[in-house]
Amino acid sequence: MNVSDIRGLFPGLEDTIYLNTATMCVGCAPAREAYELAAGRWSAGRFDWMEAEQAGEHARGMFAEIIGATAADIAIVPAVSTAAGIVAANFPPARRGENIVVAENEFASNYYPWLLLRERGYDVRAVAADGDVVSAEALGRVADGGTRLIAVSAVHPVTGFRANLGAISRIAAGSGAWFFVDACQAAGAVPLDVARDGVDFLATASHKFLLGSRGMGYLYVRPGLLDRLQPIVPGWKAARLPFESFLGPDMDLSPTASKLDASLAWFPAMADEAGLAVLRRFGMGAVLERNARLALRLQNALQAAGVSFRSFPAEHRSTIISVPVSAPDEVMSRLRGANAVVSLRAGRIRLATHFYNLEEELVRVAELIAGR
């Protein structure tokens, strides 16, 4: 990959060190242009919503490629909480002993929808973290024959711990449970393969490593499970032939995962199409390889600067590194003064690399955290 070609698509990074993609990506030039074009046409009364709908279909297909699925397996939803809510709402009242297994330190969007299942009689088993990590083994010790769903983050949003999805999938299969994955910090950042890892449902928002903007997200449904789900708030996009189904009285739902679609957010859909096209242009394999190299470079830079942090084995490493500091406000002030954008989570400096970062930026941030 030619670094100058990458940086040329992110002109906003010229004077900024951006290690905050785990919160929101930097908008690439093509996505910004898509927004500006849409806003210009909208303000002139010339916005073409059919073009936006087509952009959404292109985005659906490109996302499917990234996770090893097909477009027919993907629903377009606004957020992970929406996706989890759809799945949770399809659970019937619990029978004796039926339970849900989830880590107690899960992000709320992959936690609250499952907690609500207590009202239907499910025992929601929140697995305690061991040193900030909930391992596959810990989940396996809690799951049993009554477990009906195991929910995890592919990459934890604070620690950066990358879960062993294949191992957790085998635990879920042994219990006869569904396996739900929050991939917000993984899609576009680390390799994902829903077929290889036996994932039943995978959800993500697009405004992080997928180079999209807030308002677009995706839900993967494993083939064979779609018939067991009903849409919760079906709109016209849930129809088999949406453009012929604006009016009643009949309801003929799509045979694909699009029956779970929310109405499309048109501007974000056009930006998503442009952002995902950037990833496709460079090749997802090359992007992921660069991501892994940059994450390792950041880890090495922190070690060289004498900064302590939790280091994971290669198979559990992601693009996120969380650094505990004794004076977070002071460290954040130094970083802001150097135009370095990071986030503070649970009293730790959270650093998130993406393929648009430069190696020299990582060294500089490590020095700033160390107080040099």
C-alpha positions in Angstrom: 0.0 0.0 0.0 1.2 3.5 -0.9 1.0 5.6 2.2 0.7 8.8 0.2 -2.3 7.4 -1.7 -3.9 6.6 1.6 -3.2 10.0 3.2 -4.4 11.8 0.1 -7.9 10.5 0.9 -7.8 11.9 4.4 -6.8 15.6 4.0 -8.1 16.4 7.5 -5.1 14.4 9.0 -2.5 16.8 7.7 -1.9 18.4 11.1 -3.6 15.9 13.3 -2.5 12.6 14.9 -5.8 10.7 15.1 -5.9 7.6 17.3 -9.6 7.7 18.1 -11.2 5.5 15.4 -12.6 3.3 18.1 -15.0 6.3 18.8 -15.4 7.5 15.2 -13.3 7.4 12.0 -11.9 10.3 10.2 -14.1 11.1 7.2 -12.5 10.3 4.0 -12.7 12.7 1.1 -15.0 10.6 -1.0 -17.5 10.2 1.9 -17.4 14.0 2.5 -18.0 14.6 -1.2 -21.0 12.3 -1.1 -22.4 14.2 1.8 -21.8 17.6 0.2 -23.3 16.4 -3.1 -26.4 15.1 -1.3 -26.8 18.2 0.7 -26.4 20.4 -2.4 -29.1 18.5 -4.3 -31.4 18.4 -1.3 -31.2 22.2 -0.8 -31.9 22.7 -4.5 -34.9 20.3 -4.5 -33.1 17.8 -6.7 -32.2 15.0 -4.3 -32.6 11.6 -5.8 -33.7 9.2 -3.1 -33.5 6.3 -5.5 -29.8 6.9 -6.0 -29.4 6.8 -2.2 -31.3 3.5 -2.0 -29.0 2.1 -4.6 -26.0 3.3 -2.6 -27.4 1.4 0.4 -27.6 -1.8 -1.7 -24.0 -1.3 -2.8 -22.9 -0.8 0.8 -24.8 -3.9 1.9 -22.9 -6.0 -0.6 -19.5 -4.5 0.2 -20.0 -5.1 3.9 -21.0 -8.7 3.2 -17.7 -9.3 1.5 -15.8 -8.0 4.5 -17.2 -10.6 6.8 -17.4 -13.5 4.4 -21.2 -13.4 3.8 -23.5 -12.6 1.0 -25.8 -9.5 0.6 -28.8 -11.7 1.2 -27.6 -12.4 4.7 -27.3 -8.7 5.7 -30.0 -6.3 7.1 -29.3 -2.6 7.2 -30.0 -1.2 10.7 -29.0 2.0 12.4 -26.9 0.6 15.3 -25.9 -2.5 17.2 -28.6 -1.9 19.8 -31.2 -2.1 17.1 -29.8 -5.4 15.8 -29.6 -6.9 19.3 -33.1 -5.6 20.0 -34.4 -7.4 16.9 -32.9 -10.7 18.0 -33.9 -10.3 21.6 -37.5 -9.4 20.7 -37.8 -12.8 18.9 -37.2 -14.8 22.1 -40.3 -16.5 23.4 -41.1 -16.6 27.1 -38.5 -18.6 28.9 -38.9 -22.2 30.1 -37.4 -23.3 33.4 -33.6 -23.0 33.4 -33.3 -21.1 30.2 -30.6 -18.4 30.3 -28.6 -15.8 28.4 -24.8 -15.5 28.9 -23.0 -12.2 28.4 -19.9 -10.5 29.9 -20.6 -8.1 32.7 -18.3 -5.5 31.1 -20.0 -5.6 27.7 -20.8 -2.3 26.0 -24.3 -1.3 26.9 -25.7 -1.7 23.3 -24.8 -5.4 23.5 -26.0 -5.7 27.1 -29.2 -3.8 27.8 -31.3 -5.7 25.1 -30.4 -9.0 26.8 -31.1 -7.7 30.3 -34.6 -6.9 29.2 -35.1 -10.6 28.6 -35.3 -11.0 32.4 -38.9 -9.8 32.0 -39.6 -12.9 29.9 -38.2 -15.2 32.5 -34.6 -15.7 31.3 -31.7 -15.9 33.8 -29.2 -13.4 32.4 -25.8 -14.6 33.5 -23.3 -11.7 33.5 -19.9 -13.3 33.6 -17.3 -11.4 35.7 -14.2 -10.2 34.1 -10.8 -11.5 35.2 -8.3 -8.7 34.8 -10.7 -6.9 32.4 -11.0 -10.0 30.2 -13.9 -12.5 29.9 -12.4 -15.5 28.1 -14.0 -18.2 26.1 -13.2 -20.5 29.0 -15.1 -18.3 31.5 -18.1 -18.1 29.3 -18.0 -21.9 28.9 -18.0 -22.4 32.7 -21.3 -20.5 32.9 -23.1 -21.8 29.8 -25.2 -25.0 30.2 -27.9 -26.9 28.5 -30.4 -24.1 29.2 -28.3 -21.4 27.5 -30.2 -19.9 24.6 -27.8 -17.1 23.6 -24.2 -16.1 24.2 -23.3 -12.4 23.3 -19.8 -11.1 23.0 -17.8 -8.2 21.5 -15.4 -9.4 18.9 -13.0 -6.7 20.2 -13.6 -5.2 23.6 -14.2 -1.4 23.2 -12.0 -0.5 26.2 -9.3 -3.1 26.6 -8.9 -4.1 22.9 -9.1 -7.8 23.8 -9.9 -9.8 20.7 -12.2 -12.7 21.5 -11.7 -16.2 20.2 -15.0 -16.3 18.3 -14.5 -19.9 17.0 -14.0 -21.2 20.6 -17.1 -19.3 21.8 -19.1 -20.6 18.9 -18.3 -24.1 19.8 -19.5 -23.5 23.4 -22.8 -22.0 22.0 -23.3 -24.9 19.7 -22.7 -27.4 22.6 -25.5 -25.6 24.5 -27.8 -25.3 21.5 -27.5 -21.5 21.9 -27.5 -18.7 19.4 -24.2 -16.8 19.1 -24.4 -13.0 18.8 -21.3 -10.9 18.0 -20.9 -7.1 18.4 -18.3 -6.3 15.7 -18.2 -2.5 16.1 -14.5 -2.5 17.0 -13.6 -5.4 14.7 -15.3 -4.9 11.3 -12.7 -3.2 9.1 -10.0 -3.4 11.8 -9.3 -7.2 12.2 -10.1 -10.2 10.1 -13.7 -11.5 10.4 -15.2 -14.7 8.8 -18.7 -15.5 10.0 -18.8 -18.9 8.3 -15.4 -20.0 9.7 -16.2 -18.8 13.2 -19.8 -20.2 13.3 -21.4 -16.8 14.0 -25.2 -16.7 14.1 -25.6 -13.0 14.3 -23.1 -10.2 13.8 -23.8 -6.5 14.1 -21.9 -3.4 13.7 -22.3 0.3 13.2 -20.4 1.8 10.2 -18.9 5.0 11.8 -15.7 3.4 13.1 -13.3 1.3 11.1 -15.6 0.9 8.1 -15.1 4.6 7.3 -18.8 5.4 7.4 -20.8 7.9 9.4 -23.3 7.7 12.2 -26.7 6.3 11.3 -25.8 3.3 9.2 -25.1 -0.3 10.5 -25.5 -3.9 9.5 -26.9 -7.1 10.9 -25.7 -10.5 9.6 -28.1 -13.4 10.0 -26.8 -16.9 9.4 -28.6 -18.7 6.6 -31.1 -21.0 8.2 -32.0 -18.7 11.0 -33.8 -16.1 9.1 -37.1 -17.9 9.2 -37.0 -17.9 13.0 -36.9 -14.1 13.1 -39.7 -11.6 12.5 -39.1 -7.9 11.9 -40.1 -5.8 14.9 -40.8 -2.5 13.2 -41.3 -3.5 9.6 -41.5 -0.7 7.1 -41.7 -0.7 3.3 -38.1 -1.8 2.9 -39.1 -5.2 4.6 -41.1 -6.2 1.6 -40.1 -8.7 -1.1 -40.6 -6.0 -3.7 -40.2 -2.7 -1.8 -40.7 -0.4 -4.7 -44.0 -2.0 -5.5 -45.2 -2.2 -1.9 -45.7 1.4 -0.7 -49.4 0.7 0.1 -51.4 -2.1 1.7 -53.4 -4.2 2.2 -51.0 -7.2 1.7 -47.7 -7.8 3.4 -45.2 -10.0 1.5 -41.9 -9.9 3.4 -38.6 -10.3 1.8 -37.1 -13.8 1.8 -33.7 -12.3 2.6 -32.3 -10.5 5.7 -33.6 -7.2 4.2 -37.0 -8.1 5.8 -35.3 -6.8 9.0 -34.2 -3.5 7.4 -34.9 -0.2 9.0 -35.8 2.6 6.6 -32.6 3.8 5.1 -30.8 6.9 6.3 -30.1 8.3 2.8 -27.2 10.7 3.4 -25.2 8.2 5.6 -25.9 5.5 3.0 -24.2 7.5 0.3 -21.3 8.2 2.6 -21.1 4.5 3.5 -20.9 3.5 -0.1 -18.0 5.9 -0.6 -16.2 4.8 2.5 -16.5 1.1 1.9 -15.3 1.7 -1.7 -12.1 3.1 -0.3 -11.4 -0.1 1.7 -12.2 -2.1 -1.4 -9.9 0.0 -3.5 -6.9 -0.8 -1.4 -8.0 -4.3 -0.7 -9.4 -5.5 2.6 -6.5 -8.0 3.1 -3.9 -5.2 2.6 -5.8 -2.9 5.0 -6.0 -5.5 7.7 -2.3 -6.4 7.3 -1.3 -2.7 7.7 -3.6 -2.4 10.7 -1.9 -5.3 12.4 1.5 -3.9 11.6 0.6 -0.4 13.0 -0.9 -1.9 16.2 2.3 -3.8 16.8 4.4 -0.7 16.1 2.4 1.3 18.6 2.9 -1.5 21.2 6.6 -1.4 20.6 6.7 2.4 20.8 4.9 2.3 24.1 7.3 -0.3 25.5 10.3 1.7 24.2 9.0 4.8 26.0 8.6 2.9 29.2 4.8 3.1 29.2 3.0 0.3 30.9 -0.1 -1.3 29.3 -1.9 -4.6 29.1 -0.4 -6.6 26.3 -2.3 -9.5 24.8 -0.9 -12.5 22.8 -1.1 -12.1 19.0 -4.3 -14.0 18.7 -6.1 -11.7 21.1 -4.5 -8.4 19.8 -6.6 -5.8 18.0 -6.0 -2.2 16.8 -6.9 -0.9 20.3 -4.4 -0.5 23.1 -5.6 0.8 26.6 -3.0 2.6 28.7 -3.7 3.2 32.4 -2.3 6.5 33.6 -2.0 8.1 37.1 -2.9 11.6 35.9 -5.3 11.2 32.9 -6.2 14.9 32.7 -2.5 15.9 32.5 -1.8 13.3 29.8 -4.8 14.3 27.8 -3.8 17.9 28.0 -0.3 17.1 26.6 -1.9 15.1 23.8 -4.4 17.8 22.9 -1.5 20.3 22.8 0.2 18.2 20.2 -3.0 17.9 18.1 -3.3 14.2 19.0 -6.8 12.9 19.3 -7.4 10.0 21.6 -10.2 9.0 24.1 -10.3 8.4 27.8 -12.2 5.3 28.9 -12.4 4.0 32.4 -9.5 6.2 33.5 -7.3 4.9 30.7 -6.0 6.4 27.5 -7.5 4.5 24.7 -5.5 4.4 21.5 -6.9 3.0 18.3 -4.9 2.8 15.1 -6.2 2.5 11.6 -4.6 2.1 8.2 -4.5 5.9 7.7 -2.1 6.4 10.6 1.7 6.9 10.2 4.3 5.0 12.2 6.1 8.3 13.3 2.8 9.4 14.8 2.6 6.4 17.0 6.1 7.0 18.3 5.2 10.6 19.1 2.1 9.7 21.0 4.0 7.1 23.1 6.5 9.8 24.0 3.8 12.3 24.9 2.1 9.7 27.2 5.5 9.1 28.8 5.9 12.8 29.4 8.7 13.4 27.0 
